[in-house]
Amino acid sequence: MYYKEEMENKLRSYEVFREGGTRIQVELGRPCTMAEITVNVVQFKKESDLRSFYFNADVTVKEAKAEICKAFDATLDAEKQVLYRVDAFEEPSYALRRVNASFSKNNVSSGELLVLKSDKDLAPSEKFKMSINLTQTGLSDDSQYLTDIEVPREITLAELKDTLIDLPALESLTKHVQSNEFVRIREKQ
């Protein structure tokens, strides 16, 4: 996607236009600036209502999701909605689990299609409930119960760690954690 700041650049300055021919894709909407990201969003099972959103590049997924939910339906609870990147068949496949991180940290590019899906759209057999406990030593002796969460059964361990980093119950401990590499998970004994 080309940015607003590039509109006066000559085509020959782009490598893709130097050879004999190229394919381009045209989209309606204003070009975003280099300080912005634009995403196209549809609600799950309501694909005919596509909307484009422009955000500052450093906006968190949580902030953007709140604005997106409000634009679709003021009664939507953003905490019960999940944004998904789509696969090659435009099916919601990759949940944006790092809600306190930017779109770029969730591998979302400008112009990408996202699907807003409610937790209720997951069948009970697709969910898994777990109790979250915190330990400083790894031993059961100092284990402290924090909260219960429900996650999709198809979630990976890395995605679970991303979800845990953003849990309000762990916020004071994880606010400076940059990636899930600094979180360990173990089965409670």
HELIX and SHEET records of a PDB file:
HELIX    1   1 LYS A    4  GLU A    6  5                                   3    
HELIX    2   2 LEU A   11  SER A   13  5                                   3    
HELIX    3   3 GLU A   15  PHE A   17  5                                   3    
HELIX    4   4 VAL A   61  PHE A   72  1                                  12    
HELIX    5   5 ALA A   78  LYS A   80  5                                   3    
HELIX    6   6 SER A  104  ASN A  106  5                                   3    
HELIX    7   7 ASP A  119  ASP A  121  5                                   3    
HELIX    8   8 PRO A  124  GLU A  126  5                                   3    
HELIX    9   9 SER A  140  ASP A  142  5                                   3    
HELIX   10  10 LEU A  157  ILE A  165  1                                   9    
HELIX   11  11 PRO A  168  LEU A  170  5                                   3    
HELIX   12  12 GLU A  171  THR A  174  1                                   4    
HELIX   13  13 ASN A  180  PHE A  182  5                                   3    
SHEET    1   A 5 LYS A  46  ASN A  56  0                                        
SHEET    2   A 5 GLU A  36  GLN A  43 -1                                        
SHEET    3   A 5 GLU A 112  SER A 118  1                                        
SHEET    4   A 5 GLN A  81  VAL A  86 -1                                        
SHEET    5   A 5 PRO A  92  ALA A  95 -1                                        
SHEET    1   B 2 LYS A 127  LEU A 134  0                                        
SHEET    2   B 2 GLN A 144  PRO A 152 -1                                        
END                                                                             
